[in-house]
């Protein structure tokens, strides 16, 4: 992980909401929920709220494999 990315995420808590993931990735809220649910990352579901540890998000983001997530609308 490079220093610039660390600085960008520094203002975020250790557990990210779907809204935060959407903001970071520049995608919509619904697609952020889909990334969390189907993107092969660790997440926490409390009631109907999905959250993702920032560490898991960064590991997913920097995984050495290419991946493409396609969602049917």
Secondary structure, DSSP 8 states (H G I E B T S, - for coil): --HHHHHHHTTS-SEEEHHHHHHHHT--HHHHHHHHHHSS---EEETTEEEEEHHHHHHHHT-SS--------
